[in-house]
Amino acid sequence: MALQLITDTHAISYGLYRVNNPVISIMGSSIFFTAGPVFTIGTLFAQFYPKKRWIRILNIFAFSTLFYFQEALMLFSGSLTYINWHFTNSIVIDMCIMIILSWFSIVVLDKKEDMS
């Protein structure tokens, strides 16, 4: 949630995109986005992190794709407006955040690799 808030706060303050009608705003983002899908996906990502290395790579791509589609839905619904932003930027950011969450799962949560 912290990564999402930091990313959104900076991007919104630089005029890269805008969250329309956030209902309850938290640092420019919507509390429902932060506490809903971001918290849920982040928790599931860390809790069910795969032990095999090749599945970890697939996991990063799968979760990044899910966030990409969610952002597309927010764009099409009018909840999000790109000003100086592009889908490619979102994919790169999503991949970086999933890699950071992977590192967190391995190092901080101590999810060891299965050698089989």
C-alpha positions in Angstrom: 0.0 0.0 0.0 2.9 2.3 0.8 4.4 1.7 -2.7 1.1 2.5 -4.4 0.6 5.7 -2.3 4.1 6.9 -3.0 3.9 6.2 -6.7 0.4 7.8 -7.1 1.2 10.8 -4.9 4.3 11.7 -7.0 2.6 11.0 -10.3 -0.4 13.0 -9.4 1.6 15.9 -8.1 3.7 16.0 -11.3 0.5 16.1 -13.4 1.0 12.7 -15.0 -2.5 11.4 -14.3 -5.5 12.2 -12.2 -7.9 10.2 -10.1 -11.5 11.4 -10.8 -14.1 11.4 -8.0 -12.0 9.4 -5.5 -14.9 9.6 -2.9 -12.5 9.5 -0.1 -9.1 10.9 -1.1 -5.9 9.7 0.5 -2.9 11.7 -0.8 -4.6 12.2 -4.2 -5.5 8.6 -4.6 -8.7 6.8 -3.7 -8.9 5.0 -0.3 -11.1 2.3 -2.0 -8.3 1.6 -4.5 -5.6 1.6 -1.8 -7.5 -0.5 0.7 -9.2 -2.7 -1.8 -7.3 -4.3 -4.7 -3.8 -3.0 -3.7 -4.0 -4.4 -0.2 -5.7 -7.6 -1.2 -3.4 -8.4 -4.1 -0.3 -7.4 -2.1 -1.3 -9.7 0.8 -2.1 -12.6 -1.5 1.1 -12.1 -3.4 3.2 -12.3 -0.3 1.2 -15.0 1.4 1.1 -17.5 -1.5 4.5 -16.7 -2.9 5.8 -19.7 -5.0 9.0 -21.4 -3.8 10.3 -22.4 -7.3 12.3 -19.7 -9.1 10.6 -20.1 -12.6 7.2 -19.9 -11.1 8.2 -16.7 -9.3 9.0 -15.1 -12.7 5.6 -16.2 -14.0 4.0 -14.9 -10.8 5.5 -11.4 -11.4 4.2 -11.3 -15.0 0.7 -12.6 -13.9 0.3 -10.0 -11.1 1.6 -7.2 -13.3 -0.9 -8.1 -16.0 -3.7 -8.1 -13.5 -2.8 -4.6 -12.3 -2.5 -3.5 -16.0 -6.0 -4.7 -16.7 -7.4 -3.1 -13.6 -5.9 0.2 -14.7 -7.4 -0.2 -18.1 -10.8 -0.8 -16.5 -10.3 2.4 -14.4 -9.5 4.3 -17.6 -12.5 3.0 -19.5 -14.8 3.8 -16.6 -13.5 7.3 -16.3 -12.1 6.9 -12.8 -8.6 7.6 -14.0 -7.4 10.1 -16.6 -4.0 10.1 -18.2 -2.5 13.6 -18.7 1.2 12.9 -19.4 1.2 9.2 -18.9 1.1 6.0 -21.0 0.2 2.3 -20.5 3.9 1.5 -21.1 4.8 3.5 -18.0 2.3 1.6 -15.9 3.6 -1.8 -17.1 7.2 -0.8 -16.1 6.0 0.5 -12.7 3.9 -2.6 -12.0 6.8 -4.9 -12.9 9.2 -3.0 -10.6 6.7 -3.1 -7.7 6.1 -6.8 -8.2 9.9 -7.4 -8.1 10.1 -5.3 -4.9 7.3 -7.4 -3.4 9.1 -10.5 -4.5 12.3 -9.4 -2.7 10.2 -8.5 0.4 8.7 -12.0 0.3 12.1 -13.7 0.0 14.2 -11.6 2.3 11.8 -10.2 4.9 9.2 -12.9 5.1 11.9 -15.5 4.6 10.3 -17.6 1.9 13.1 -20.0 1.0 13.4 -21.6 -2.5 12.6 -25.2 -2.9 15.5 -26.9 -4.5 13.4 -29.5 -6.4 
